[in-house]
């Protein structure tokens, strides 16, 4: 068993695969509310959530007091590994690393904000924010979370550890050392 684990995980990264299932219910395999990652980015029915992703990114930038460029720089070092995390990555994303990194940052910031507000940490969003207010938490966020579970909507763990762990470290220290 140990040998199988070492063989499986040595020197390779986990990949996010596209779903190639022919089913009578195609909606069961595609997010109905949000896209995470490159596979469904730009699909018309998911476009309305893009504005909310940008809003989440702006909140994170304001809270962290770091410019977007600092996040892009931190991901640039692992850009190829992030791209390799996706099986059958479209050539547009393969060619345009800047666009790919912007997508990774935007989507991961939105994901972390959904998780952060879901666990009840401080909420610095306006009371009328459609996603991050109390109504959104109970009536919209569950659909976003369902979208986060879709196989083609996964974000690489490398992305989250590279980008978000340093961002969350002050919050973690605050929680544990109050």
C-alpha positions as CSV (number, residue, x, y, z in Angstrom):
1,X,0.0,0.0,0.0
2,X,2.8,2.5,0.9
3,X,4.5,1.7,-2.4
4,X,1.3,2.5,-4.3
5,X,0.9,5.8,-2.5
6,X,4.5,6.8,-3.2
7,X,4.2,5.7,-6.8
8,X,0.9,7.6,-7.2
9,X,2.0,10.8,-5.6
10,X,5.8,11.1,-6.3
11,X,6.6,13.9,-8.6
12,X,3.2,14.3,-10.1
13,X,0.4,16.7,-9.3
14,X,-3.2,15.9,-9.0
15,X,-5.2,16.8,-12.1
16,X,-8.6,18.2,-12.6
17,X,-10.4,16.3,-15.3
18,X,-13.2,17.3,-17.6
19,X,-16.3,15.2,-17.3
20,X,-17.0,13.3,-20.5
21,X,-20.2,11.6,-19.4
22,X,-23.1,11.3,-21.8
23,X,-26.2,11.5,-19.8
24,X,-29.8,12.3,-20.2
25,X,-29.3,14.9,-17.5
26,X,-26.4,17.1,-18.6
27,X,-27.3,19.7,-15.9
28,X,-26.1,17.2,-13.3
29,X,-22.5,17.6,-14.4
30,X,-22.4,21.4,-15.0
31,X,-22.7,24.2,-12.6
32,X,-25.9,26.2,-12.8
33,X,-24.6,29.2,-10.9
34,X,-20.9,29.8,-11.0
35,X,-17.7,28.7,-12.8
36,X,-14.5,28.1,-11.0
37,X,-11.4,27.6,-13.2
38,X,-11.1,27.6,-17.0
39,X,-13.4,24.8,-18.1
40,X,-16.7,26.8,-18.1
41,X,-15.4,30.3,-17.8
42,X,-17.2,32.6,-20.2
43,X,-20.4,30.5,-20.5
44,X,-23.3,32.9,-20.8
45,X,-25.5,31.4,-18.1
46,X,-22.6,31.8,-15.6
47,X,-21.7,35.3,-16.5
48,X,-23.8,37.1,-13.9
49,X,-21.6,35.8,-11.1
50,X,-18.5,37.3,-12.6
51,X,-19.4,40.7,-11.2
52,X,-19.6,39.2,-7.7
53,X,-16.3,37.6,-8.1
54,X,-14.7,40.9,-8.8
55,X,-16.4,42.4,-5.8
56,X,-14.9,39.6,-3.6
57,X,-11.5,40.2,-5.1
58,X,-11.7,44.0,-4.3
59,X,-12.7,43.2,-0.7
60,X,-9.7,40.9,-0.3
61,X,-7.3,43.4,-1.8
62,X,-8.7,46.1,0.5
63,X,-8.5,43.8,3.6
64,X,-4.9,42.6,2.8
65,X,-3.7,46.1,1.8
66,X,-1.6,44.4,-1.0
67,X,-1.8,45.2,-4.7
68,X,-3.1,42.7,-7.2
69,X,0.4,42.6,-8.7
70,X,1.7,41.0,-5.5
71,X,-0.7,38.1,-5.9
72,X,0.1,37.7,-9.6
73,X,3.8,37.6,-8.8
74,X,3.4,34.9,-6.2
75,X,1.4,32.8,-8.7
76,X,3.8,33.4,-11.6
77,X,6.3,31.1,-10.0
78,X,3.9,28.2,-10.1
79,X,1.9,29.1,-13.2
80,X,3.0,26.1,-15.3
81,X,2.2,23.7,-12.5
82,X,-1.3,25.3,-12.2
83,X,-1.9,24.9,-15.9
84,X,-0.7,21.3,-15.7
85,X,-3.3,20.7,-13.0
86,X,-6.0,20.8,-15.7
87,X,-6.4,18.0,-18.2
88,X,-7.2,19.2,-21.7
89,X,-6.6,22.9,-20.9
90,X,-7.8,25.0,-23.8
91,X,-5.0,26.5,-25.9
92,X,-6.2,30.0,-25.1
93,X,-5.3,29.4,-21.4
94,X,-2.0,27.7,-22.3
95,X,-0.9,30.6,-24.4
96,X,-2.0,33.5,-22.2
97,X,-0.5,33.0,-18.7
98,X,-1.5,36.5,-17.6
99,X,-5.2,35.8,-18.4
100,X,-4.9,32.4,-16.8
101,X,-3.4,33.8,-13.5
102,X,-6.1,36.6,-13.4
103,X,-8.8,33.9,-13.7
104,X,-7.1,31.8,-10.9
105,X,-6.9,34.8,-8.6
106,X,-10.4,36.0,-9.3
107,X,-12.0,32.6,-8.8
108,X,-10.0,31.6,-5.7
109,X,-10.7,34.9,-4.0
110,X,-14.4,34.4,-4.6
111,X,-14.2,30.9,-3.3
112,X,-12.4,31.9,-0.2
113,X,-14.9,34.7,0.5
114,X,-17.8,32.2,0.1
115,X,-16.1,29.9,2.6
116,X,-15.1,32.7,4.9
117,X,-18.6,34.3,5.2
118,X,-20.2,30.8,5.5
119,X,-18.4,30.1,8.7
120,X,-19.5,33.4,10.2
121,X,-16.2,35.3,10.3
122,X,-16.4,39.1,10.2
123,X,-18.4,40.3,7.3
124,X,-17.3,43.6,5.8
125,X,-19.9,43.6,2.9
126,X,-22.8,45.9,2.7
127,X,-26.0,44.7,4.2
128,X,-27.6,44.8,0.7
129,X,-24.9,42.7,-0.9
130,X,-26.8,40.0,-2.9
131,X,-24.3,37.2,-2.1
132,X,-22.6,38.0,1.2
133,X,-25.6,39.3,3.2
134,X,-27.7,37.1,5.4
135,X,-30.2,36.5,2.6
136,X,-27.5,35.5,0.2
137,X,-25.9,33.1,2.7
138,X,-29.1,31.1,3.0
139,X,-30.5,31.4,-0.5
140,X,-27.7,31.9,-2.9
141,X,-24.5,30.6,-1.3
142,X,-25.8,27.0,-1.2
143,X,-26.0,27.0,-5.0
144,X,-22.5,28.4,-5.2
145,X,-21.3,25.7,-2.9
146,X,-23.0,23.1,-5.0
147,X,-21.1,24.6,-8.0
148,X,-17.8,24.3,-6.0
149,X,-18.3,20.6,-5.8
150,X,-18.7,20.0,-9.5
151,X,-15.7,18.1,-10.9
152,X,-15.0,20.6,-13.6
153,X,-15.2,23.5,-11.2
154,X,-12.3,22.5,-9.0
155,X,-9.4,24.8,-8.3
156,X,-5.9,23.3,-7.8
157,X,-4.8,22.9,-4.2
158,X,-1.5,24.5,-5.2
159,X,-3.4,27.6,-6.0
160,X,-5.0,27.8,-2.6
161,X,-1.8,27.1,-0.7
162,X,0.3,29.5,-2.7
163,X,-2.2,32.4,-2.8
164,X,-4.5,32.0,0.1
165,X,-2.5,30.5,2.9
166,X,-0.3,33.6,3.3
167,X,-3.5,35.7,3.1
168,X,-5.2,33.7,5.8
169,X,-2.3,33.3,8.1
170,X,-3.0,36.6,10.0
171,X,-6.7,35.5,10.4
172,X,-5.6,32.1,11.7
173,X,-3.2,33.6,14.2
174,X,-5.9,36.0,15.4
175,X,-8.4,33.1,15.9
176,X,-5.9,31.0,17.8
177,X,-4.1,33.6,19.8
178,X,-6.9,35.9,21.0
